[in-house]
Amino acid sequence: MKRKRILMVNKFYPPIVGGIETVVKDYALMLKEMGYDVTVLTAKKNFSLKTDITKEEGLTVVRSASFGTLLSMPFSFSLLVFFFCKYRMYDIIHFHEPFPLASLMSFFKFRKNQKIIVTWHSDIIRQKLLKPPAEMIQRQLLKKASQITSTSVRLVETSSLLRKHKNKIQVIPLSINIKEYQDPGGLLPEGLLPNQYILYLGRLSSYKGIRILLQAYLQSKVSLPLVIAGQGKESKHIKNFILSNPDCRIIFLNSYVSHEEKLHLLANCAFLVLPSIFPSEAFGIIQLEAMAFKKPIINTSLPTGVPWVSIHGLTGITVPPGNISELAQAIVMLSRNDDIREKLGRNGRDRVFQYFSHDYVINILKGLYESI
């Protein structure tokens, strides 16, 4: 029997680092293991006149030529050309949104027996000029979709675009392969002891609430050092803050963090802080990664999946986004209470096993594909 062919479309693909990129790769590999023939169509992040088509881990990956990135989106005419020339070959086309360039493809004429799946990661939040025209074409894509998946119940409830399509929405949370979450060992940065530091790990963007975290940590006056690991536009502000507050025990690892380094930092922290202040933070998969190591989470009550992943009082503490005082109080509480940290950490690992493991999600994904 001929294997069904799937085209999965997203703006980027690893080694470009990002939450959605990780999901796309995980889904593609899961579907390959189910016996599907999977092609991933994506774009290059930086300017390039060459489209690369490679075989990676049993997948065909098309990285289209690109004029670069504008408003966090790639501008790739080649991606549209490839899609136009090839899309009718595939049995199922799986879009990952938001990606307005891909949303345009919904105006193409699909074969009667072709199925469209849309995984909705988040609404467009901060690009106010792009939002109205992008949502117009996203509505067309959602209308044509055979099935829509969302990463959390809260996203379905709060997204103005998803509310109209609840009859064909299925929640498929993001997941991790919990068996891979073992401490690889190694040295911690100088001055750090195991289970004796607070950790922020991720992109250093304004929506992540880094400035709020710095002020809250200063206000908390706790003895545990704060480790900030990652790269991004907030790097300069962090460096200036450290210079202005020399008594603050902040260790800034301003570099690319490898997978092994990430695991080692997570395995040895006291707890993780995810202080995001905008709904651009739709899920926060780093929470799952910390919970896999029995680490409690401080997160924020965004109208997204973030506080649904780590639940207030069960696996961590949730505070209002942008509230310096309450974030400081949460930092104090977890810094000074080993028993609470241990209890929340155990609950967190149990929650990952129950709702966010690859084994759990692959069964839902398999059922979705079989149903259409």
C-alpha positions in Angstrom: 0.0 0.0 0.0 1.3 3.4 -1.0 2.3 5.6 2.0 0.3 8.8 2.4 2.3 11.9 1.8 2.3 14.8 4.2 3.5 18.4 3.6 4.2 20.2 6.9 4.6 24.0 6.5 6.2 26.4 9.0 8.3 29.5 8.7 11.5 27.9 10.1 13.0 24.5 11.0 15.9 23.4 13.3 18.7 24.1 13.7 16.9 27.4 14.0 16.0 27.4 17.7 12.4 28.1 18.8 9.4 26.5 20.5 7.3 26.1 17.3 10.3 24.8 15.3 10.8 22.1 18.0 7.2 21.1 17.7 7.3 20.9 13.9 10.3 18.6 14.1 8.7 16.4 16.8 5.5 16.1 14.8 7.3 15.3 11.6 9.3 12.6 13.3 6.3 11.1 15.0 4.4 11.0 11.7 7.4 9.3 10.0 7.4 6.7 12.7 3.6 6.1 12.0 4.5 5.3 8.4 3.8 8.6 6.6 6.1 10.1 3.9 6.8 13.5 5.4 8.2 16.7 3.7 8.8 19.9 5.7 8.5 23.1 3.8 10.2 26.1 5.4 12.3 29.2 4.7 15.7 30.4 5.4 16.0 33.0 8.1 18.7 35.1 6.4 19.1 36.3 2.9 19.9 33.5 0.5 19.3 32.9 -3.2 19.5 29.1 -3.0 16.8 26.6 -1.9 18.2 23.6 -0.2 16.4 20.2 -0.2 17.9 17.6 2.2 17.2 14.3 3.7 17.3 14.5 7.5 16.3 11.6 9.9 14.1 10.1 7.2 12.4 13.4 6.4 12.6 15.6 3.3 13.3 19.2 4.4 13.0 22.1 2.0 14.6 25.3 3.1 13.5 27.9 0.6 15.5 30.8 -0.7 14.7 34.0 1.3 15.1 37.8 1.2 15.5 37.7 5.0 13.1 38.2 7.9 10.7 41.1 8.5 8.5 41.5 11.5 9.7 38.0 12.7 8.4 36.5 9.4 10.5 35.2 6.5 10.0 36.8 3.1 10.3 34.0 0.6 8.9 34.0 -2.9 10.5 30.6 -3.5 8.5 29.0 -0.7 5.3 30.0 -2.5 6.6 28.8 -5.8 7.6 25.4 -4.4 4.1 25.1 -2.8 2.3 26.0 -6.0 4.3 23.5 -8.0 4.0 20.6 -5.6 1.1 21.0 -3.2 -1.3 18.8 -5.2 1.0 15.8 -4.7 0.3 15.6 -1.0 -2.6 13.8 0.7 -2.5 16.0 3.9 -1.1 19.5 4.3 -0.3 20.6 7.8 0.1 24.3 8.5 1.6 25.8 11.7 0.3 29.2 12.5 1.0 32.1 12.8 2.7 32.2 9.4 0.9 34.7 7.1 2.9 33.8 4.1 1.7 30.2 4.4 -1.9 31.4 5.1 -1.9 32.8 1.6 -1.8 29.3 0.3 -5.4 28.8 1.5 -6.5 30.7 -1.7 -5.1 27.9 -3.9 -7.5 25.3 -5.2 -7.0 22.0 -3.4 -8.0 18.5 -4.6 -11.3 17.2 -3.3 -9.7 14.5 -1.3 -6.9 16.6 0.1 -7.1 17.3 3.8 -5.8 20.4 5.6 -4.7 20.5 9.3 -3.9 23.7 11.0 -2.0 23.7 14.3 -2.6 27.1 16.0 0.2 28.0 18.3 -0.8 31.6 19.0 -2.6 34.7 17.7 -0.6 37.5 16.2 0.0 39.8 19.1 2.6 42.5 18.7 2.7 43.2 14.9 -0.2 45.6 14.9 0.2 46.7 11.3 0.4 43.1 10.1 -2.4 41.8 12.3 -5.6 42.9 10.3 -4.5 41.7 6.8 -2.9 38.5 8.3 -6.1 37.6 10.2 -8.2 38.1 7.0 -6.2 35.3 5.3 -6.0 33.2 8.4 -9.8 33.1 8.5 -9.8 31.7 5.0 -7.2 29.0 6.1 -9.3 28.0 9.2 -12.4 27.8 7.1 -10.8 25.4 4.7 -9.2 23.3 7.4 -10.5 19.7 8.0 -9.2 19.8 11.5 -7.6 22.5 13.8 -5.4 21.7 16.7 -4.5 24.0 19.6 -1.8 23.6 22.1 -4.1 24.4 25.1 -7.7 24.8 26.2 -7.0 28.4 27.2 -5.9 29.3 23.7 -9.1 28.0 22.3 -11.1 30.1 24.8 -9.2 33.4 24.3 -8.4 33.4 20.6 -11.0 35.5 18.6 -10.2 33.5 15.5 -10.5 30.0 17.0 -13.9 30.6 18.8 -15.8 30.3 15.5 -14.4 26.9 14.8 -14.8 25.0 18.1 -16.6 22.2 16.3 -13.4 21.1 14.5 -10.8 21.9 17.2 -8.8 19.3 19.1 -6.4 20.2 21.9 -3.0 18.6 21.4 -0.5 19.9 24.0 3.1 20.2 23.3 5.2 17.4 24.7 8.7 16.2 25.5 10.3 12.8 25.5 10.7 12.6 29.3 13.2 9.7 29.0 15.8 12.1 27.5 15.7 14.4 30.5 18.7 13.2 32.4 21.5 15.3 33.7 24.4 14.9 31.3 26.8 16.1 34.0 29.5 18.8 33.6 30.6 21.9 35.4 28.3 24.6 36.6 29.3 28.2 36.1 31.8 29.4 38.8 30.2 30.2 42.1 27.1 28.0 41.6 26.1 25.0 43.7 23.5 22.3 42.8 20.0 23.2 43.7 21.1 26.6 45.0 20.3 29.0 42.2 17.3 30.5 40.4 17.1 30.0 36.6 15.8 31.9 33.7 16.6 30.2 30.4 15.4 31.2 27.0 15.3 34.0 24.4 16.0 37.5 25.8 13.1 39.4 24.2 11.0 42.1 25.6 7.9 40.0 25.8 9.7 37.6 28.1 9.5 40.0 31.0 13.3 40.1 31.7 13.2 43.6 33.1 10.4 42.7 35.4 12.4 39.7 36.6 15.5 41.8 37.3 13.5 44.3 39.4 11.7 41.6 41.3 15.0 39.8 42.1 16.5 43.0 43.3 13.4 43.6 45.5 13.4 40.0 46.9 16.9 40.3 48.5 17.2 36.5 48.5 20.6 34.8 48.9 20.2 32.4 46.0 21.9 33.8 42.8 19.9 34.3 39.7 21.2 32.7 36.5 20.0 34.2 33.2 21.0 32.1 30.2 20.3 33.0 26.6 20.7 35.6 23.8 18.6 38.4 22.5 17.9 42.1 22.4 17.6 42.5 26.2 21.3 41.5 26.6 22.5 45.1 26.8 19.9 46.0 29.4 20.9 43.0 31.6 24.6 44.0 31.4 23.8 47.6 32.4 21.6 46.4 35.3 24.3 44.2 36.6 26.8 47.1 36.4 24.4 49.3 38.2 23.7 46.8 41.0 27.0 45.1 41.8 25.7 43.6 45.0 23.1 41.6 43.1 24.2 38.0 42.6 23.3 37.7 38.9 25.2 35.4 36.6 24.6 36.2 33.0 25.4 33.5 30.5 25.1 35.6 27.3 25.7 32.9 24.7 24.0 30.1 22.8 23.1 27.3 25.3 23.5 23.8 23.8 21.0 21.1 24.6 23.4 19.4 27.0 24.1 22.7 28.8 20.4 23.4 29.1 19.8 20.0 30.6 22.6 20.5 33.2 21.4 23.9 34.2 17.8 22.7 34.6 18.7 19.6 36.5 20.7 21.6 39.1 18.6 24.8 39.6 16.3 25.4 42.6 13.4 26.5 40.4 12.7 28.1 37.1 11.2 31.5 36.4 9.1 32.3 33.3 8.1 36.0 33.8 6.6 36.6 30.3 4.3 39.7 30.0 2.7 39.3 26.6 0.5 36.5 25.1 3.3 36.0 22.5 4.3 33.4 25.1 1.7 30.8 24.1 2.9 27.8 26.0 6.4 27.9 27.4 7.8 24.4 26.7 10.8 25.2 28.9 8.3 24.7 31.8 7.9 21.1 30.8 11.6 20.6 30.6 12.1 22.0 34.1 9.2 20.0 35.5 10.7 16.8 34.1 13.6 17.4 36.5 11.1 18.0 39.4 11.7 21.7 39.4 8.9 24.1 40.5 7.9 27.0 38.2 7.1 30.6 38.7 5.0 31.7 35.7 2.4 34.4 34.9 -1.3 34.4 34.4 -1.3 35.1 30.7 -4.5 34.3 28.6 -2.6 31.4 27.0 -1.4 28.0 27.8 1.4 29.2 30.1 -0.5 28.9 33.5 -2.3 25.7 32.2 1.1 24.0 31.9 2.3 24.7 35.4 -0.7 25.2 37.7 -0.7 27.6 40.6 -0.4 25.8 43.9 0.1 22.4 42.3 3.4 22.6 40.3 4.5 26.2 41.0 3.4 29.8 41.6 1.5 31.9 39.1 1.6 35.7 39.4 0.1 38.6 37.3 2.2 39.5 34.3 4.3 42.6 34.9 3.7 42.6 38.7 7.2 43.2 40.3 6.0 42.9 43.9 4.1 39.6 43.5 7.0 38.1 41.5 9.4 39.1 44.2 7.2 37.5 46.9 7.0 34.3 44.8 10.8 34.3 44.5 11.2 34.7 48.3 8.7 31.9 49.0 10.4 29.3 46.8 13.9 30.4 47.8 13.2 29.9 51.5 11.1 26.7 51.5 12.8 23.5 50.5 9.8 21.4 51.4 7.4 23.4 49.2 9.9 23.2 46.3 10.2 19.4 46.7 6.4 19.0 46.8 5.7 21.2 43.8 8.6 19.6 41.9 7.2 16.0 42.4 3.7 17.2 41.3 5.3 18.8 38.2 7.0 15.6 37.0 3.8 13.6 37.6 1.9 16.2 35.5 4.4 15.9 32.6 4.0 12.1 32.6 0.2 12.3 32.6 -0.4 15.1 30.1 2.7 16.2 28.2 4.8 13.1 27.4 5.5 12.1 23.8 3.8 8.7 24.4 0.5 10.5 25.4 0.6 13.1 22.5 1.6 10.6 19.8 -1.6 8.6 20.5 -3.7 11.8 20.1 -1.8 12.8 16.9 -2.3 9.3 15.5 -6.0 9.4 16.2 -6.3 12.8 14.5 -4.6 11.6 11.3 -6.5 8.4 11.2 -9.8 10.2 11.6 -9.4 12.3 8.5 
